[in-house]
Amino acid sequence: MAESTDWREKTYEHTLEEELLGLERRLESDPDCDAGSLEGILTHLYHSEGAGWGGRGEVQSSILSATIAAYELTIARLRKAGPESASGADGRTASK
């Protein structure tokens, strides 16, 4: 039975890693990107999650769940780093 769910876990993990990397790159390259703007996208993702209950397949559900988790983790890291720092997704202060 474990093999039947293995692909779900792999899909989730791969998507989570890719989304976290993408968010980190965006934060480094877009000075207007901050926790507030990411929260707006996260709100949209929550709406998407609730809207597809009848027609979304397991793959898309796994991808959406991992994407939401990546946004939640990134926002939490930014909040923890504090508003005074220009930080990337990993919470490090960017140097110039």
SEFIZA-3560 file (N, C-alpha, C; in Angstrom, 3 decimals):
REM SEFIZA-3560
<numar><xx>0.815</xx><yy>-1.187</yy><zz>0.000</zz><atom>N</atom></numar>
<numar><xx>0.000</xx><yy>0.000</yy><zz>0.000</zz><atom>CA</atom></numar>
<numar><xx>0.865</xx><yy>1.259</yy><zz>0.000</zz><atom>C</atom></numar>
<numar><xx>2.069</xx><yy>1.163</yy><zz>0.566</zz><atom>N</atom></numar>
<numar><xx>2.940</xx><yy>2.332</yy><zz>0.624</zz><atom>CA</atom></numar>
<numar><xx>3.337</xx><yy>2.797</yy><zz>-0.765</zz><atom>C</atom></numar>
<numar><xx>3.494</xx><yy>1.877</yy><zz>-1.687</zz><atom>N</atom></numar>
<numar><xx>3.879</xx><yy>2.252</yy><zz>-3.048</zz><atom>CA</atom></numar>
<numar><xx>2.797</xx><yy>3.072</yy><zz>-3.737</zz><atom>C</atom></numar>
<numar><xx>1.552</xx><yy>2.853</yy><zz>-3.380</zz><atom>N</atom></numar>
<numar><xx>0.465</xx><yy>3.569</yy><zz>-4.037</zz><atom>CA</atom></numar>
<numar><xx>0.417</xx><yy>5.044</yy><zz>-3.651</zz><atom>C</atom></numar>
<numar><xx>1.004</xx><yy>5.412</yy><zz>-2.527</zz><atom>N</atom></numar>
<numar><xx>1.032</xx><yy>6.813</yy><zz>-2.120</zz><atom>CA</atom></numar>
<numar><xx>2.403</xx><yy>7.456</yy><zz>-2.321</zz><atom>C</atom></numar>
<numar><xx>3.390</xx><yy>6.680</yy><zz>-2.686</zz><atom>N</atom></numar>
<numar><xx>4.751</xx><yy>7.185</yy><zz>-2.855</zz><atom>CA</atom></numar>
<numar><xx>4.823</xx><yy>8.306</yy><zz>-3.885</zz><atom>C</atom></numar>
<numar><xx>4.112</xx><yy>8.169</yy><zz>-4.985</zz><atom>N</atom></numar>
<numar><xx>4.148</xx><yy>9.205</yy><zz>-6.021</zz><atom>CA</atom></numar>
<numar><xx>3.574</xx><yy>10.523</yy><zz>-5.519</zz><atom>C</atom></numar>
<numar><xx>2.591</xx><yy>10.442</yy><zz>-4.626</zz><atom>N</atom></numar>
<numar><xx>2.006</xx><yy>11.658</yy><zz>-4.055</zz><atom>CA</atom></numar>
<numar><xx>3.041</xx><yy>12.414</yy><zz>-3.222</zz><atom>C</atom></numar>
<numar><xx>3.762</xx><yy>11.657</yy><zz>-2.401</zz><atom>N</atom></numar>
<numar><xx>4.790</xx><yy>12.264</yy><zz>-1.564</zz><atom>CA</atom></numar>
<numar><xx>5.903</xx><yy>12.857</yy><zz>-2.413</zz><atom>C</atom></numar>
<numar><xx>6.318</xx><yy>12.154</yy><zz>-3.444</zz><atom>N</atom></numar>
<numar><xx>7.371</xx><yy>12.660</yy><zz>-4.332</zz><atom>CA</atom></numar>
<numar><xx>6.903</xx><yy>13.919</yy><zz>-5.061</zz><atom>C</atom></numar>
<numar><xx>5.680</xx><yy>13.921</yy><zz>-5.532</zz><atom>N</atom></numar>
<numar><xx>5.124</xx><yy>15.093</yy><zz>-6.204</zz><atom>CA</atom></numar>
<numar><xx>5.086</xx><yy>16.277</yy><zz>-5.250</zz><atom>C</atom></numar>
<numar><xx>4.611</xx><yy>16.045</yy><zz>-4.045</zz><atom>N</atom></numar>
<numar><xx>4.518</xx><yy>17.102</yy><zz>-3.041</zz><atom>CA</atom></numar>
<numar><xx>5.903</xx><yy>17.662</yy><zz>-2.724</zz><atom>C</atom></numar>
<numar><xx>6.853</xx><yy>16.785</yy><zz>-2.413</zz><atom>N</atom></numar>
<numar><xx>8.205</xx><yy>17.213</yy><zz>-2.045</zz><atom>CA</atom></numar>
<numar><xx>8.879</xx><yy>17.986</yy><zz>-3.178</zz><atom>C</atom></numar>
<numar><xx>8.764</xx><yy>17.474</yy><zz>-4.399</zz><atom>N</atom></numar>
<numar><xx>9.372</xx><yy>18.146</yy><zz>-5.549</zz><atom>CA</atom></numar>
<numar><xx>8.767</xx><yy>19.539</yy><zz>-5.745</zz><atom>C</atom></numar>
<numar><xx>7.459</xx><yy>19.619</yy><zz>-5.676</zz><atom>N</atom></numar>
<numar><xx>6.782</xx><yy>20.905</yy><zz>-5.856</zz><atom>CA</atom></numar>
<numar><xx>7.155</xx><yy>21.874</yy><zz>-4.749</zz><atom>C</atom></numar>
<numar><xx>7.185</xx><yy>21.420</yy><zz>-3.522</zz><atom>N</atom></numar>
<numar><xx>7.545</xx><yy>22.272</yy><zz>-2.396</zz><atom>CA</atom></numar>
<numar><xx>8.948</xx><yy>22.851</yy><zz>-2.587</zz><atom>C</atom></numar>
<numar><xx>9.907</xx><yy>22.002</yy><zz>-2.946</zz><atom>N</atom></numar>
<numar><xx>11.280</xx><yy>22.469</yy><zz>-3.152</zz><atom>CA</atom></numar>
<numar><xx>11.361</xx><yy>23.496</yy><zz>-4.277</zz><atom>C</atom></numar>
<numar><xx>10.688</xx><yy>23.220</yy><zz>-5.377</zz><atom>N</atom></numar>
<numar><xx>10.716</xx><yy>24.129</yy><zz>-6.524</zz><atom>CA</atom></numar>
<numar><xx>10.049</xx><yy>25.463</yy><zz>-6.206</zz><atom>C</atom></numar>
<numar><xx>8.947</xx><yy>25.424</yy><zz>-5.507</zz><atom>N</atom></numar>
<numar><xx>8.251</xx><yy>26.664</yy><zz>-5.132</zz><atom>CA</atom></numar>
<numar><xx>9.083</xx><yy>27.489</yy><zz>-4.162</zz><atom>C</atom></numar>
<numar><xx>9.700</xx><yy>26.844</yy><zz>-3.181</zz><atom>N</atom></numar>
<numar><xx>10.545</xx><yy>27.575</yy><zz>-2.240</zz><atom>CA</atom></numar>
<numar><xx>11.718</xx><yy>28.240</yy><zz>-2.957</zz><atom>C</atom></numar>
<numar><xx>12.325</xx><yy>27.525</yy><zz>-3.878</zz><atom>N</atom></numar>
<numar><xx>13.431</xx><yy>28.086</yy><zz>-4.657</zz><atom>CA</atom></numar>
<numar><xx>12.950</xx><yy>29.266</yy><zz>-5.499</zz><atom>C</atom></numar>
<numar><xx>11.815</xx><yy>29.114</yy><zz>-6.143</zz><atom>N</atom></numar>
<numar><xx>11.258</xx><yy>30.186</yy><zz>-6.953</zz><atom>CA</atom></numar>
<numar><xx>10.919</xx><yy>31.417</yy><zz>-6.134</zz><atom>C</atom></numar>
<numar><xx>10.360</xx><yy>31.205</yy><zz>-4.957</zz><atom>N</atom></numar>
<numar><xx>10.026</xx><yy>32.333</yy><zz>-4.088</zz><atom>CA</atom></numar>
<numar><xx>11.286</xx><yy>33.043</yy><zz>-3.592</zz><atom>C</atom></numar>
<numar><xx>12.307</xx><yy>32.283</yy><zz>-3.282</zz><atom>N</atom></numar>
<numar><xx>13.570</xx><yy>32.880</yy><zz>-2.850</zz><atom>CA</atom></numar>
<numar><xx>14.157</xx><yy>33.749</yy><zz>-3.966</zz><atom>C</atom></numar>
<numar><xx>14.154</xx><yy>33.235</yy><zz>-5.167</zz><atom>N</atom></numar>
<numar><xx>14.665</xx><yy>34.011</yy><zz>-6.309</zz><atom>CA</atom></numar>
<numar><xx>13.841</xx><yy>35.274</yy><zz>-6.525</zz><atom>C</atom></numar>
<numar><xx>12.541</xx><yy>35.147</yy><zz>-6.403</zz><atom>N</atom></numar>
<numar><xx>11.676</xx><yy>36.318</yy><zz>-6.596</zz><atom>CA</atom></numar>
<numar><xx>11.962</xx><yy>37.383</yy><zz>-5.555</zz><atom>C</atom></numar>
<numar><xx>12.113</xx><yy>36.971</yy><zz>-4.303</zz><atom>N</atom></numar>
<numar><xx>12.396</xx><yy>37.927</yy><zz>-3.234</zz><atom>CA</atom></numar>
<numar><xx>13.737</xx><yy>38.625</yy><zz>-3.448</zz><atom>C</atom></numar>
<numar><xx>14.695</xx><yy>37.904</yy><zz>-3.993</zz><atom>N</atom></numar>
<numar><xx>16.009</xx><yy>38.490</yy><zz>-4.249</zz><atom>CA</atom></numar>
<numar><xx>15.986</xx><yy>39.466</yy><zz>-5.420</zz><atom>C</atom></numar>
<numar><xx>15.137</xx><yy>39.214</yy><zz>-6.394</zz><atom>N</atom></numar>
<numar><xx>15.168</xx><yy>40.021</yy><zz>-7.616</zz><atom>CA</atom></numar>
<numar><xx>14.092</xx><yy>41.108</yy><zz>-7.691</zz><atom>C</atom></numar>
<numar><xx>13.044</xx><yy>40.998</yy><zz>-6.894</zz><atom>N</atom></numar>
<numar><xx>11.928</xx><yy>41.945</yy><zz>-6.962</zz><atom>CA</atom></numar>
<numar><xx>11.835</xx><yy>42.749</yy><zz>-5.666</zz><atom>C</atom></numar>
<numar><xx>12.267</xx><yy>44.004</yy><zz>-5.698</zz><atom>N</atom></numar>
<numar><xx>12.241</xx><yy>44.800</yy><zz>-4.469</zz><atom>CA</atom></numar>
<numar><xx>10.829</xx><yy>45.076</yy><zz>-3.941</zz><atom>C</atom></numar>
<numar><xx>9.826</xx><yy>44.923</yy><zz>-4.785</zz><atom>N</atom></numar>
<numar><xx>8.445</xx><yy>45.146</yy><zz>-4.351</zz><atom>CA</atom></numar>
<numar><xx>7.797</xx><yy>43.907</yy><zz>-3.742</zz><atom>C</atom></numar>
<numar><xx>8.485</xx><yy>42.799</yy><zz>-3.807</zz><atom>N</atom></numar>
<numar><xx>7.939</xx><yy>41.549</yy><zz>-3.265</zz><atom>CA</atom></numar>
<numar><xx>8.237</xx><yy>41.492</yy><zz>-1.765</zz><atom>C</atom></numar>
<numar><xx>7.177</xx><yy>41.318</yy><zz>-0.986</zz><atom>N</atom></numar>
<numar><xx>7.325</xx><yy>41.216</yy><zz>0.456</zz><atom>CA</atom></numar>
<numar><xx>6.250</xx><yy>40.272</yy><zz>1.003</zz><atom>C</atom></numar>
<numar><xx>6.221</xx><yy>40.127</yy><zz>2.305</zz><atom>N</atom></numar>
<numar><xx>5.252</xx><yy>39.214</yy><zz>2.923</zz><atom>CA</atom></numar>
<numar><xx>3.821</xx><yy>39.596</yy><zz>2.564</zz><atom>C</atom></numar>
<numar><xx>3.537</xx><yy>40.878</yy><zz>2.498</zz><atom>N</atom></numar>
<numar><xx>2.184</xx><yy>41.325</yy><zz>2.165</zz><atom>CA</atom></numar>
<numar><xx>1.754</xx><yy>40.913</yy><zz>0.773</zz><atom>C</atom></numar>
<numar><xx>2.636</xx><yy>41.068</yy><zz>-0.194</zz><atom>N</atom></numar>
<numar><xx>2.277</xx><yy>40.674</yy><zz>-1.562</zz><atom>CA</atom></numar>
<numar><xx>2.145</xx><yy>39.162</yy><zz>-1.676</zz><atom>C</atom></numar>
<numar><xx>2.987</xx><yy>38.432</yy><zz>-0.954</zz><atom>N</atom></numar>
<numar><xx>2.877</xx><yy>36.969</yy><zz>-0.975</zz><atom>CA</atom></numar>
<numar><xx>1.589</xx><yy>36.514</yy><zz>-0.292</zz><atom>C</atom></numar>
<numar><xx>1.148</xx><yy>37.231</yy><zz>0.728</zz><atom>N</atom></numar>
<numar><xx>-0.114</xx><yy>36.892</yy><zz>1.387</zz><atom>CA</atom></numar>
<numar><xx>-1.292</xx><yy>37.053</yy><zz>0.429</zz><atom>C</atom></numar>
<numar><xx>-1.226</xx><yy>38.043</yy><zz>-0.449</zz><atom>N</atom></numar>
<numar><xx>-2.276</xx><yy>38.217</yy><zz>-1.449</zz><atom>CA</atom></numar>
<numar><xx>-2.359</xx><yy>37.022</yy><zz>-2.383</zz><atom>C</atom></numar>
<numar><xx>-1.214</xx><yy>36.535</yy><zz>-2.800</zz><atom>N</atom></numar>
<numar><xx>-1.179</xx><yy>35.347</yy><zz>-3.656</zz><atom>CA</atom></numar>
<numar><xx>-1.669</xx><yy>34.129</yy><zz>-2.878</zz><atom>C</atom></numar>
<numar><xx>-1.259</xx><yy>34.031</yy><zz>-1.620</zz><atom>N</atom></numar>
<numar><xx>-1.686</xx><yy>32.905</yy><zz>-0.790</zz><atom>CA</atom></numar>
<numar><xx>-3.208</xx><yy>32.886</yy><zz>-0.628</zz><atom>C</atom></numar>
<numar><xx>-3.806</xx><yy>34.036</yy><zz>-0.472</zz><atom>N</atom></numar>
<numar><xx>-5.266</xx><yy>34.111</yy><zz>-0.385</zz><atom>CA</atom></numar>
<numar><xx>-5.901</xx><yy>33.544</yy><zz>-1.652</zz><atom>C</atom></numar>
<numar><xx>-5.355</xx><yy>33.906</yy><zz>-2.787</zz><atom>N</atom></numar>
<numar><xx>-5.845</xx><yy>33.364</yy><zz>-4.059</zz><atom>CA</atom></numar>
<numar><xx>-5.674</xx><yy>31.843</yy><zz>-4.113</zz><atom>C</atom></numar>
<numar><xx>-4.556</xx><yy>31.359</yy><zz>-3.633</zz><atom>N</atom></numar>
<numar><xx>-4.323</xx><yy>29.907</yy><zz>-3.619</zz><atom>CA</atom></numar>
<numar><xx>-5.327</xx><yy>29.194</yy><zz>-2.717</zz><atom>C</atom></numar>
<numar><xx>-5.646</xx><yy>29.806</yy><zz>-1.576</zz><atom>N</atom></numar>
<numar><xx>-6.665</xx><yy>29.226</yy><zz>-0.692</zz><atom>CA</atom></numar>
<numar><xx>-8.016</xx><yy>29.146</yy><zz>-1.408</zz><atom>C</atom></numar>
<numar><xx>-8.368</xx><yy>30.193</yy><zz>-2.141</zz><atom>N</atom></numar>
<numar><xx>-9.627</xx><yy>30.186</yy><zz>-2.892</zz><atom>CA</atom></numar>
<numar><xx>-9.608</xx><yy>29.089</yy><zz>-3.957</zz><atom>C</atom></numar>
<numar><xx>-8.487</xx><yy>28.955</yy><zz>-4.633</zz><atom>N</atom></numar>
<numar><xx>-8.358</xx><yy>27.909</yy><zz>-5.656</zz><atom>CA</atom></numar>
<numar><xx>-8.496</xx><yy>26.521</yy><zz>-5.040</zz><atom>C</atom></numar>
<numar><xx>-7.926</xx><yy>26.370</yy><zz>-3.866</zz><atom>N</atom></numar>
<numar><xx>-7.995</xx><yy>25.079</yy><zz>-3.186</zz><atom>CA</atom></numar>
<numar><xx>-9.450</xx><yy>24.702</yy><zz>-2.892</zz><atom>C</atom></numar>
<numar><xx>-10.232</xx><yy>25.665</yy><zz>-2.449</zz><atom>N</atom></numar>
<numar><xx>-11.623</xx><yy>25.407</yy><zz>-2.119</zz><atom>CA</atom></numar>
<numar><xx>-12.528</xx><yy>25.280</yy><zz>-3.332</zz><atom>C</atom></numar>
<numar><xx>-12.105</xx><yy>25.860</yy><zz>-4.446</zz><atom>N</atom></numar>
<numar><xx>-12.963</xx><yy>25.884</yy><zz>-5.629</zz><atom>CA</atom></numar>
<numar><xx>-12.928</xx><yy>24.596</yy><zz>-6.440</zz><atom>C</atom></numar>
<numar><xx>-11.929</xx><yy>23.776</yy><zz>-6.252</zz><atom>N</atom></numar>
<numar><xx>-11.796</xx><yy>22.615</yy><zz>-7.121</zz><atom>CA</atom></numar>
<numar><xx>-12.171</xx><yy>21.296</yy><zz>-6.484</zz><atom>C</atom></numar>
<numar><xx>-12.996</xx><yy>21.333</yy><zz>-5.492</zz><atom>N</atom></numar>
<numar><xx>-13.294</xx><yy>20.109</yy><zz>-4.747</zz><atom>CA</atom></numar>
<numar><xx>-13.939</xx><yy>19.026</yy><zz>-5.594</zz><atom>C</atom></numar>
<numar><xx>-14.616</xx><yy>19.368</yy><zz>-6.652</zz><atom>N</atom></numar>
<numar><xx>-15.313</xx><yy>18.352</yy><zz>-7.433</zz><atom>CA</atom></numar>
<numar><xx>-14.588</xx><yy>17.862</yy><zz>-8.655</zz><atom>C</atom></numar>
<numar><xx>-13.587</xx><yy>18.596</yy><zz>-9.148</zz><atom>N</atom></numar>
<numar><xx>-13.010</xx><yy>18.211</yy><zz>-10.412</zz><atom>CA</atom></numar>
<numar><xx>-11.499</xx><yy>18.132</yy><zz>-10.462</zz><atom>C</atom></numar>
<numar><xx>-10.826</xx><yy>18.425</yy><zz>-9.389</zz><atom>N</atom></numar>
<numar><xx>-9.366</xx><yy>18.403</yy><zz>-9.386</zz><atom>CA</atom></numar>
<numar><xx>-8.883</xx><yy>16.986</yy><zz>-9.084</zz><atom>C</atom></numar>
<numar><xx>-7.895</xx><yy>16.554</yy><zz>-9.810</zz><atom>N</atom></numar>
<numar><xx>-7.321</xx><yy>15.233</yy><zz>-9.580</zz><atom>CA</atom></numar>
<numar><xx>-6.322</xx><yy>15.247</yy><zz>-8.437</zz><atom>C</atom></numar>
<numar><xx>-5.852</xx><yy>14.061</yy><zz>-8.098</zz><atom>N</atom></numar>
<numar><xx>-4.927</xx><yy>13.934</yy><zz>-6.974</zz><atom>CA</atom></numar>
<numar><xx>-3.595</xx><yy>14.626</yy><zz>-7.231</zz><atom>C</atom></numar>
<numar><xx>-3.131</xx><yy>14.614</yy><zz>-8.459</zz><atom>N</atom></numar>
<numar><xx>-1.861</xx><yy>15.264</yy><zz>-8.780</zz><atom>CA</atom></numar>
<numar><xx>-1.984</xx><yy>16.763</yy><zz>-8.554</zz><atom>C</atom></numar>
<numar><xx>-3.005</xx><yy>17.377</yy><zz>-9.107</zz><atom>N</atom></numar>
<numar><xx>-3.197</xx><yy>18.816</yy><zz>-8.950</zz><atom>CA</atom></numar>
<numar><xx>-3.430</xx><yy>19.200</yy><zz>-7.495</zz><atom>C</atom></numar>
<numar><xx>-4.130</xx><yy>18.361</yy><zz>-6.763</zz><atom>N</atom></numar>
<numar><xx>-4.353</xx><yy>18.641</yy><zz>-5.338</zz><atom>CA</atom></numar>
<numar><xx>-3.037</xx><yy>18.621</yy><zz>-4.570</zz><atom>C</atom></numar>
<numar><xx>-2.176</xx><yy>17.673</yy><zz>-4.894</zz><atom>N</atom></numar>
<numar><xx>-0.880</xx><yy>17.574</yy><zz>-4.238</zz><atom>CA</atom></numar>
<numar><xx>-0.009</xx><yy>18.783</yy><zz>-4.568</zz><atom>C</atom></numar>
<numar><xx>-0.021</xx><yy>19.190</yy><zz>-5.831</zz><atom>N</atom></numar>
<numar><xx>0.758</xx><yy>20.348</yy><zz>-6.268</zz><atom>CA</atom></numar>
<numar><xx>0.263</xx><yy>21.615</yy><zz>-5.579</zz><atom>C</atom></numar>
<numar><xx>-1.046</xx><yy>21.788</yy><zz>-5.518</zz><atom>N</atom></numar>
<numar><xx>-1.610</xx><yy>22.975</yy><zz>-4.879</zz><atom>CA</atom></numar>
<numar><xx>-1.295</xx><yy>22.999</yy><zz>-3.387</zz><atom>C</atom></numar>
<numar><xx>-1.386</xx><yy>21.862</yy><zz>-2.730</zz><atom>N</atom></numar>
<numar><xx>-1.065</xx><yy>21.793</yy><zz>-1.299</zz><atom>CA</atom></numar>
<numar><xx>0.388</xx><yy>22.159</yy><zz>-1.030</zz><atom>C</atom></numar>
<numar><xx>1.288</xx><yy>21.677</yy><zz>-1.871</zz><atom>N</atom></numar>
<numar><xx>2.708</xx><yy>21.986</yy><zz>-1.708</zz><atom>CA</atom></numar>
<numar><xx>2.983</xx><yy>23.457</yy><zz>-1.995</zz><atom>C</atom></numar>
<numar><xx>2.305</xx><yy>24.015</yy><zz>-2.973</zz><atom>N</atom></numar>
<numar><xx>2.471</xx><yy>25.427</yy><zz>-3.301</zz><atom>CA</atom></numar>
<numar><xx>2.014</xx><yy>26.298</yy><zz>-2.139</zz><atom>C</atom></numar>
<numar><xx>0.886</xx><yy>25.963</yy><zz>-1.559</zz><atom>N</atom></numar>
<numar><xx>0.384</xx><yy>26.694</yy><zz>-0.392</zz><atom>CA</atom></numar>
<numar><xx>1.380</xx><yy>26.592</yy><zz>0.761</zz><atom>C</atom></numar>
<numar><xx>1.901</xx><yy>25.410</yy><zz>0.987</zz><atom>N</atom></numar>
<numar><xx>2.871</xx><yy>25.226</yy><zz>2.069</zz><atom>CA</atom></numar>
<numar><xx>4.121</xx><yy>26.076</yy><zz>1.842</zz><atom>C</atom></numar>
<numar><xx>4.588</xx><yy>26.167</yy><zz>0.608</zz><atom>N</atom></numar>
<numar><xx>5.764</xx><yy>26.975</yy><zz>0.300</zz><atom>CA</atom></numar>
<numar><xx>5.506</xx><yy>28.451</yy><zz>0.601</zz><atom>C</atom></numar>
<numar><xx>4.348</xx><yy>28.935</yy><zz>0.214</zz><atom>N</atom></numar>
<numar><xx>4.008</xx><yy>30.337</yy><zz>0.501</zz><atom>CA</atom></numar>
<numar><xx>3.893</xx><yy>30.556</yy><zz>2.006</zz><atom>C</atom></numar>
<numar><xx>3.259</xx><yy>29.647</yy><zz>2.717</zz><atom>N</atom></numar>
<numar><xx>3.125</xx><yy>29.791</yy><zz>4.169</zz><atom>CA</atom></numar>
<numar><xx>4.492</xx><yy>29.805</yy><zz>4.849</zz><atom>C</atom></numar>
<numar><xx>5.371</xx><yy>28.898</yy><zz>4.448</zz><atom>N</atom></numar>
<numar><xx>6.723</xx><yy>28.844</yy><zz>5.028</zz><atom>CA</atom></numar>
<numar><xx>7.503</xx><yy>30.120</yy><zz>4.735</zz><atom>C</atom></numar>
<numar><xx>7.427</xx><yy>30.587</yy><zz>3.508</zz><atom>N</atom></numar>
<numar><xx>8.166</xx><yy>31.786</yy><zz>3.125</zz><atom>CA</atom></numar>
<numar><xx>7.659</xx><yy>33.007</yy><zz>3.879</zz><atom>C</atom></numar>
<numar><xx>6.361</xx><yy>33.151</yy><zz>3.975</zz><atom>N</atom></numar>
<numar><xx>5.781</xx><yy>34.280</yy><zz>4.707</zz><atom>CA</atom></numar>
<numar><xx>6.190</xx><yy>34.220</yy><zz>6.182</zz><atom>C</atom></numar>
<numar><xx>6.155</xx><yy>33.037</yy><zz>6.779</zz><atom>N</atom></numar>
<numar><xx>6.550</xx><yy>32.885</yy><zz>8.179</zz><atom>CA</atom></numar>
<numar><xx>8.019</xx><yy>33.270</yy><zz>8.366</zz><atom>C</atom></numar>
<numar><xx>8.874</xx><yy>32.873</yy><zz>7.449</zz><atom>N</atom></numar>
<numar><xx>10.300</xx><yy>33.227</yy><zz>7.537</zz><atom>CA</atom></numar>
<numar><xx>10.496</xx><yy>34.736</yy><zz>7.422</zz><atom>C</atom></numar>
<numar><xx>9.764</xx><yy>35.355</yy><zz>6.511</zz><atom>N</atom></numar>
<numar><xx>9.871</xx><yy>36.802</yy><zz>6.354</zz><atom>CA</atom></numar>
<numar><xx>9.393</xx><yy>37.529</yy><zz>7.606</zz><atom>C</atom></numar>
<numar><xx>8.297</xx><yy>37.073</yy><zz>8.182</zz><atom>N</atom></numar>
<numar><xx>7.760</xx><yy>37.699</yy><zz>9.403</zz><atom>CA</atom></numar>
<numar><xx>8.748</xx><yy>37.534</yy><zz>10.551</zz><atom>C</atom></numar>
<numar><xx>9.364</xx><yy>36.359</yy><zz>10.637</zz><atom>N</atom></numar>
<numar><xx>10.324</xx><yy>36.097</yy><zz>11.703</zz><atom>CA</atom></numar>
<numar><xx>11.560</xx><yy>36.980</yy><zz>11.550</zz><atom>C</atom></numar>
<numar><xx>11.980</xx><yy>37.221</yy><zz>10.306</zz><atom>N</atom></numar>
<numar><xx>13.156</xx><yy>38.052</yy><zz>10.045</zz><atom>CA</atom></numar>
<numar><xx>12.896</xx><yy>39.505</yy><zz>10.406</zz><atom>C</atom></numar>
<numar><xx>11.632</xx><yy>39.918</yy><zz>10.353</zz><atom>N</atom></numar>
<numar><xx>11.272</xx><yy>41.273</yy><zz>10.734</zz><atom>CA</atom></numar>
<numar><xx>11.198</xx><yy>42.211</yy><zz>9.556</zz><atom>C</atom></numar>
<numar><xx>10.439</xx><yy>43.275</yy><zz>9.701</zz><atom>N</atom></numar>
<numar><xx>10.213</xx><yy>44.222</yy><zz>8.608</zz><atom>CA</atom></numar>
<numar><xx>11.426</xx><yy>45.079</yy><zz>8.276</zz><atom>C</atom></numar>
<numar><xx>12.381</xx><yy>45.183</yy><zz>9.201</zz><atom>N</atom></numar>
<numar><xx>13.516</xx><yy>46.069</yy><zz>8.967</zz><atom>CA</atom></numar>
<numar><xx>14.564</xx><yy>45.472</yy><zz>8.044</zz><atom>C</atom></numar>
<numar><xx>14.481</xx><yy>44.165</yy><zz>7.787</zz><atom>N</atom></numar>
<numar><xx>15.500</xx><yy>43.551</yy><zz>6.944</zz><atom>CA</atom></numar>
<numar><xx>14.968</xx><yy>43.293</yy><zz>5.549</zz><atom>C</atom></numar>
<numar><xx>15.825</xx><yy>43.418</yy><zz>4.576</zz><atom>N</atom></numar>
<numar><xx>15.495</xx><yy>43.044</yy><zz>3.201</zz><atom>CA</atom></numar>
<numar><xx>15.947</xx><yy>41.603</yy><zz>3.057</zz><atom>C</atom></numar>
<numar><xx>15.036</xx><yy>40.684</yy><zz>3.275</zz><atom>N</atom></numar>
<numar><xx>15.447</xx><yy>39.293</yy><zz>3.380</zz><atom>CA</atom></numar>
<numar><xx>14.952</xx><yy>38.457</yy><zz>2.228</zz><atom>C</atom></numar>
<numar><xx>15.679</xx><yy>37.376</yy><zz>1.989</zz><atom>N</atom></numar>
<numar><xx>15.263</xx><yy>36.380</yy><zz>1.021</zz><atom>CA</atom></numar>
<numar><xx>14.350</xx><yy>35.387</yy><zz>1.688</zz><atom>C</atom></numar>
<numar><xx>13.926</xx><yy>34.367</yy><zz>0.973</zz><atom>N</atom></numar>
<numar><xx>12.985</xx><yy>33.372</yy><zz>1.490</zz><atom>CA</atom></numar>
<numar><xx>13.569</xx><yy>32.582</yy><zz>2.644</zz><atom>C</atom></numar>
<numar><xx>14.898</xx><yy>32.550</yy><zz>2.768</zz><atom>N</atom></numar>
<numar><xx>15.499</xx><yy>31.804</yy><zz>3.852</zz><atom>CA</atom></numar>
<numar><xx>15.692</xx><yy>32.655</yy><zz>5.101</zz><atom>C</atom></numar>
<numar><xx>15.268</xx><yy>33.947</yy><zz>5.044</zz><atom>N</atom></numar>
<numar><xx>15.348</xx><yy>34.804</yy><zz>6.194</zz><atom>CA</atom></numar>
<numar><xx>16.683</xx><yy>35.532</yy><zz>6.338</zz><atom>C</atom></numar>
<numar><xx>17.620</xx><yy>35.323</yy><zz>5.421</zz><atom>N</atom></numar>
<numar><xx>18.905</xx><yy>36.011</yy><zz>5.482</zz><atom>CA</atom></numar>
<numar><xx>18.760</xx><yy>37.434</yy><zz>4.972</zz><atom>C</atom></numar>
<numar><xx>19.511</xx><yy>38.327</yy><zz>5.546</zz><atom>N</atom></numar>
<numar><xx>19.501</xx><yy>39.709</yy><zz>5.082</zz><atom>CA</atom></numar>
<numar><xx>20.348</xx><yy>39.808</yy><zz>3.833</zz><atom>C</atom></numar>
<numar><xx>19.806</xx><yy>40.456</yy><zz>2.830</zz><atom>N</atom></numar>
<numar><xx>20.529</xx><yy>40.606</yy><zz>1.573</zz><atom>CA</atom></numar>
<numar><xx>21.629</xx><yy>41.645</yy><zz>1.755</zz><atom>C</atom></numar>
<numar><xx>22.779</xx><yy>41.378</yy><zz>1.183</zz><atom>N</atom></numar>
<numar><xx>23.879</xx><yy>42.336</yy><zz>1.265</zz><atom>CA</atom></numar>
<numar><xx>24.051</xx><yy>43.037</yy><zz>-0.064</zz><atom>C</atom></numar>
<numar><xx>24.495</xx><yy>44.277</yy><zz>0.007</zz><atom>N</atom></numar>
<numar><xx>24.696</xx><yy>45.068</yy><zz>-1.212</zz><atom>CA</atom></numar>
<numar><xx>26.145</xx><yy>45.409</yy><zz>-1.377</zz><atom>C</atom></numar>
//
